[in-house]
Amino acid sequence: MKARIQWAGEAMFLGESGSGHVVVMDGPPDAGGRNLGVRPMEMLLLGVGGCSNFDVVSILKKSRQAVESCEAFLEAERASEDPKVFKKIHMHFVVKGRSLKEAQVKRAIELSAEKYCSASIMLGAAGVEITHDYEIVELG
């Protein structure tokens, strides 16, 4: 896996993934940025959420669950002093579908957290406390 980060002036950077996609990262005005993109630590949090959500949906589909929507809402707590690493991350999944089995949803989230999501497992190994919960919404 490769990435390229190019400084675009002031506190803005363009990140290009190995697959050719570009994202804008920018700092807040008090750090010389113009607030035109996500912060790098926000990008890391988005990556963890995307990785976990990808796993959950994939596992639910493989277990033949009629999942129609899955949202992950993340809240992170950072250290107050440099380096301002993540101390805690909580993921709240809202899974919507038809006749979803709670045991399957719970297991999909556990499998992501314990076996498949390399991003959250890596952060957990570095000492970040990662917790999960979920709710299931039955669609008519």
Secondary structure, DSSP 8 states (H G I E B T S, - for coil): --EEEEE-STTEEEEEETTS-EEEEE--GGGT--S-SB-HHHHHHHHHHHHHHHHHHHHHHHTT-EEEEEEEEEEEEE-SSSS--EEEEEEEEEEEEES--HHHHHHHHHHIIIII-HHHHHHHHTT-EEEEEEEEEE--
